[in-house]
Amino acid sequence: MSFELAGTLQELLEGVPLPSERARLIEYARSQGADGRELEALRRLPDRQFRSLDEVGEELAPVQPRRQPERKEPRAESGEPPGGDDYTRMPSETGRVRE
């Protein structure tokens, strides 16, 4: 869906009592003179309660990245890192070339 249509619908829905279900949004938009294209876009919304017009706009034309699934814990290391302890330990004399 276009951002223009989503913006138009958010404008049209200003004044709707929130939180509102999809059916109430459609009813309110119809009372405000929404055309067929606008009503069809609202019918495609998920059947849930919307707490703000920003939530409606995000469903119509998403701009936020979708949540990523929970990440698994990293696996244990398989052996020592390359270079042993020198890999994680800061040398006592930094900036000098070691022999």
HELIX and SHEET records of a PDB file:
HELIX    1   1 PHE A    3  LEU A   12  1                                  10    
HELIX    2   2 ARG A   22  SER A   31  1                                  10    
HELIX    3   3 GLY A   36  ARG A   43  1                                   8    
HELIX    4   4 LEU A   53  LEU A   60  1                                   8    
HELIX    5   5 GLY A   84  TYR A   87  5                                   4    
SHEET    1   A 2 SER A  20  GLU A  21  0                                        
SHEET    2   A 2 GLN A  49  PHE A  50 -1                                        
END                                                                             
